[in-house]
């Protein structure tokens, strides 16, 4: 058994697709703008989840969930990177807003940023 698909709710799937592909570097698995459907995939080895659906918040349950997670300051997604500090610097230079500088704790090095689409995203050093 393996994970087939995950999703996060976003305010604007097309804008999220642009951010996740152009700024973060993910690849497009599927894009159907006419259906407001965008799925991205890991550009790396493919060992992770095959796809991440950028789900529209076109229902109250999805909107309430996304807003509550965001207001609580909780990351909706955790992305593994080989060097959090280097990725932090790259994304900071690209205009990405972070909640703070990278921090280290027993789980490793992490940094959290705002994706501009309604979610906080955590970088975690692999």
Secondary structure, DSSP 8 states (H G I E B T S, - for coil): -----EEEEES-HHHHHHIIIIIS--EEEEEEGGGTEEEEE-SSSS-S-S-EEEEE--SHHHHHHHHHHHHTT-EEEEEEES-HHHHHHHHHHTT-EESSS-EEETTEEEEEEE-SSS-EEEEEE-
